[in-house]
Each structure stands twice: as structure tokens, then as C-alpha cells.
Amino acid sequence: MNLRRIVTRTTVSAAALLAAALLLPSTGAAKDETVKYTPYKIRGSVTMELPSGWDQMLNVPIPIVSAIDIGESTRLGRYYNEVTEGTLTIIVVEGEDPIFYLQAIGVCTAASGGKAYWEMDGPIITFLFGEGHLEGETGGFTMTSVSPPEIVSPTVVKFSYAGEGEIGFEK
């Protein structure tokens, strides 16, 4: 299967996004009463470098060489985001479009200098902790839309995304 042809017209599975959106609020975890939660929206553009031959590595985790993301969110304002470790798995099932599944950890630096550390499992991003004015941050978001990946070179892929969730800080 040649993914170079398929990847330009493939998005994250709508079923996967819907499942993630339904699972996030229903995790059963009670909200901490000492934390004030507010709605959170984010949009960004990612440039990801993958190893040579990545498009032939199907159904196995592919190490992400590097990934940066520049965007804007309701709490961070403009930001620069960097993946510090991660994998991309291209899940291929006969007769269906491939699903691009990301798992990663990283740090997001707001224009003001505050840092938010996060982890990603598929379309769900969870904030782990923050520094500077983002200290005490909690919450996360679900990617609600992802553009079809654009192959800009044999090892570089770009895509855009948008997401919604909640972010919280101690009262």
C-alpha cells in the first residue's frame, strides 16, 4: 500500500474523534472543588519530522524525530509547542482509510514565557503541570478536527488541528 497517495486525503477517523469526545467527560473523575475550570479552545499547525521510509511502516509505532506546533489558545494566547518524545502509528485495516494515532509528551511555551507540560494519547491531550503563570494548571482538551496531513518532503509532514476542553487553576 502506498500511503503517499492516501495520506493527502485522510483525516483522523471521525469515529475515533467522537469516541474520544464522549469518553473524556465521562471518565467519572470528580472535579476538584479547589480548582476553577474554564472552557478551553486551541488551534495550531504542526510540522513533524519522521524517519526515512516512515510511509512503509504500517501498524507499528514510528518514532517522531521532531515536531513543533505554533498556534493560539484561550489561556496560553500565542504559543510554541515542542514534542520531547513520541510515536506515530499508522493503523491500516483492509478496506478502510488509515488512522494516524499519535502518542507524545511535550512542553508548550506561552508568549508570556509560562510553560505547560502535557501528554497526548490519540486525540486526547492532558496537561500534567505548569511553570510560571501556568503553575497549578490542570485539565486538557480533545482534538475536534484535524486537517489531512500534507507531505512536504520524504520525511516531513504538516497538519493543522483544533481542539476544545477545560483548563483549571487553583482558586
C-alpha positions in Angstrom: 0.0 0.0 0.0 1.4 3.4 -1.0 0.5 5.8 1.8 1.8 8.8 -0.1 -1.3 8.8 -2.2 -3.7 8.0 0.6 -2.2 10.3 3.3 -3.1 13.5 1.5 -6.8 12.7 1.6 -7.0 11.1 5.0 -8.0 12.7 8.3 -8.3 11.3 11.8 -11.2 8.9 11.9 -14.4 10.7 12.8 -15.5 7.7 14.8 -12.2 8.0 16.8 -12.7 11.7 17.5 -16.4 11.1 18.5 -15.4 8.2 20.8 -12.7 10.3 22.4 -15.0 13.3 22.8 -17.6 11.0 24.5 -15.0 9.3 26.8 -13.3 12.5 28.0 -16.2 13.9 30.0 -17.4 10.5 31.2 -14.1 9.4 32.9 -16.0 9.5 36.2 -13.4 11.6 37.9 -14.9 14.2 40.3 -13.8 17.7 39.8 -11.6 19.2 42.5 -13.6 21.9 44.3 -10.4 23.9 44.9 -9.9 24.3 41.2 -11.7 26.8 38.9 -12.3 25.3 35.5 -13.0 27.3 32.4 -13.7 26.3 28.8 -10.5 26.0 26.7 -10.1 26.2 22.9 -7.0 25.8 20.9 -5.9 25.7 17.2 -2.4 25.1 15.8 -0.3 24.0 12.9 2.2 21.1 13.3 5.4 20.3 11.4 6.6 16.8 12.2 9.8 15.1 11.1 9.7 11.3 10.8 12.4 8.7 9.9 13.1 7.9 6.2 10.7 5.2 5.0 8.0 6.1 7.6 5.2 5.7 5.0 6.0 2.0 4.7 5.9 1.3 8.5 2.3 0.2 9.0 0.7 -0.9 12.2 3.9 -0.3 14.3 4.9 2.8 16.3 7.2 5.1 14.3 9.5 7.3 16.4 8.9 11.1 16.0 12.3 12.7 15.2 11.0 16.2 16.0 7.7 18.0 16.0 6.9 21.7 16.6 3.5 23.4 16.8 2.7 27.1 16.6 -0.8 28.3 17.4 -3.2 30.1 19.7 -5.4 29.2 22.6 -7.8 30.8 25.0 -5.5 30.6 28.0 -2.0 30.5 26.6 -2.5 33.1 23.9 0.1 32.5 21.1 2.3 29.6 21.9 5.2 27.5 20.7 4.9 23.8 21.3 7.6 21.1 21.1 7.2 17.3 21.3 10.0 15.9 23.5 9.2 12.3 22.9 6.6 10.5 20.8 5.4 8.0 18.3 3.1 7.9 15.3 1.3 4.7 14.4 -0.4 4.4 11.1 -3.2 1.9 11.6 -4.3 0.2 8.4 -7.3 -2.1 8.2 -8.2 -3.6 4.8 -10.9 -1.6 3.0 -10.7 1.4 5.4 -8.8 4.7 5.4 -5.7 4.7 7.6 -5.9 6.1 11.0 -2.9 8.2 12.3 -2.5 7.7 16.0 -0.1 9.9 18.0 1.3 9.3 21.4 3.6 12.0 22.8 4.8 14.2 25.6 6.0 17.7 25.3 6.1 21.3 26.5 4.2 24.3 25.4 5.6 27.8 25.9 3.2 30.7 26.0 4.2 34.0 24.6 4.4 35.3 28.2 7.0 32.7 29.0 4.9 30.3 31.1 5.2 26.6 30.3 2.6 23.9 30.2 3.8 20.2 30.2 1.4 17.8 28.5 0.9 14.2 27.3 -1.1 13.1 24.3 -2.8 9.8 23.7 -4.6 9.9 20.3 -6.8 12.9 20.2 -6.8 13.5 23.9 -4.2 15.9 25.4 -3.8 16.2 29.2 -2.0 19.0 31.0 0.4 17.5 33.5 1.8 20.6 35.2 2.9 24.2 34.5 5.6 26.7 35.3 5.5 30.4 35.7 2.0 31.9 35.4 0.8 28.4 34.3 1.8 26.8 37.7 -1.0 24.7 39.1 -2.6 24.1 35.7 -4.8 21.1 35.2 -7.3 19.9 32.6 -6.9 19.2 28.9 -8.6 19.0 25.5 -9.7 16.8 22.7 -8.8 17.4 19.1 -12.1 18.1 17.4 -10.7 18.5 13.9 -7.5 17.6 12.1 -6.6 18.5 8.6 -5.4 15.9 6.1 -1.7 15.5 6.5 0.4 17.2 3.9 3.7 15.5 2.9 6.2 18.4 2.3 9.3 16.2 1.9 10.1 12.4 2.2 10.5 12.9 6.0 8.3 16.0 6.9 4.6 16.0 7.4 2.4 19.1 8.2 -1.2 19.3 9.6 -3.4 21.7 11.4 -5.8 20.9 14.3 -8.4 22.5 16.6 -9.5 21.3 20.0 -11.8 22.0 22.9 -11.8 21.1 26.6 -11.3 22.6 30.1 -8.4 24.1 31.9 -8.3 24.6 35.6 -6.3 26.6 38.1 -6.4 26.6 41.9 -8.9 29.1 43.3 
